[in-house]
Amino acid sequence: WREKADASASTRAVFVTNTTFRACPWADALYALDRAWWDTHLSEVRSVFKGLLVTPQIIPGIRREMAWLDGQRTNSGAALIAQAAWWGVRRVVLLGFDCSHTGGRTHWHGSHPAHLGDAAGVAEWPAQFRAILPHLAGVEVVNASRVSALDMFPRQPLELALA
């Protein structure tokens, strides 16, 4: 990503995690932690997503990045924020980071296939976001999600966060 980034302050990029690529096939980068997720979705991703593919896994043709993870148990959203900070991103606006079973759903896009993890550890996710905070010095993170279990980042409506 760093090689593609424009150094100007007005540069904006959209990063998505996991199955969100279906809603945003135009995004700049797709990040997913889980090897099983990649094994299930890689063919579809390659057919519709043109942005940078990133994972800490070793998968041919996908950029391997680990930021500060070093085997730390986390989720794709927290890992992506850490990765963005590692790349030098100075401001992050979160959207869709409910980190709860909102409306009884495991994900905004519905459940993953049965053989994939399906947010069973959702109660642990806020702590996993807190664990990356030491790596976010100098990075402003704003949570513009409508509903969110994350209380460590200031909340703003999306329109204000993007203004």
Secondary structure as GFF3:
##gff-version 3
##sequence-region A 1 163
A	DSSP	beta_strand	15	17	.	.	.	ID=ss1
A	DSSP	three_ten_helix	18	22	.	.	.	ID=ss2
A	DSSP	beta_strand	29	31	.	.	.	ID=ss3
A	DSSP	alpha_helix	35	48	.	.	.	ID=ss4
A	DSSP	beta_strand	52	55	.	.	.	ID=ss5
A	DSSP	beta_strand	63	64	.	.	.	ID=ss6
A	DSSP	alpha_helix	76	87	.	.	.	ID=ss7
A	DSSP	beta_strand	91	94	.	.	.	ID=ss8
A	DSSP	three_ten_helix	102	104	.	.	.	ID=ss9
A	DSSP	three_ten_helix	122	124	.	.	.	ID=ss10
A	DSSP	alpha_helix	125	132	.	.	.	ID=ss11
A	DSSP	three_ten_helix	133	136	.	.	.	ID=ss12
A	DSSP	beta_strand	140	143	.	.	.	ID=ss13
A	DSSP	alpha_helix	158	162	.	.	.	ID=ss14
###
